[in-house]
Amino acid sequence: AHELQMRLYRAMTASERGALALRMSDDVRRIAAEGIRQRHPDYSEHEVRRALLALLYGADAAARVWPRLPVPRP
């Protein structure tokens, strides 16, 4: 299965691979945000976004973006 998938990727143009990478990145972010929502149903959408940023880039990055707010747990 892996070799078939690699052949399919190699057959794509650079533009197609780029578009696929963007879609996959968006999918991962949506899945991660949904996981945060399920673990923390009390979080507002803003808290979910802050927790997602902390998950993806670290708590220090989230604290720098929102210095006056606590960093929610992902």
C-alpha positions, 0 to 999 in steps of 0.5 A: 500500500505504501509503495502504491501511495508513493507512486501516486504522489510521484505522479502528481504535479508540484501544484497538486502535491502542494494542494494536497499538503495544504488539505492534509494540514487543514485536516490535521488542524480540524481533527486536533481542534475536535480532540480539544473540544471533546477533552474540554467541552467547557472551552469556548471557541477562542480557548480551543484556538488558543489550546490548538496553537499551544499544541502545535507551536508550544505554550510559549508561543501561545503565551506570546500571542495572548500575553494576558490570557492563561494558556489552556491545556490542549 
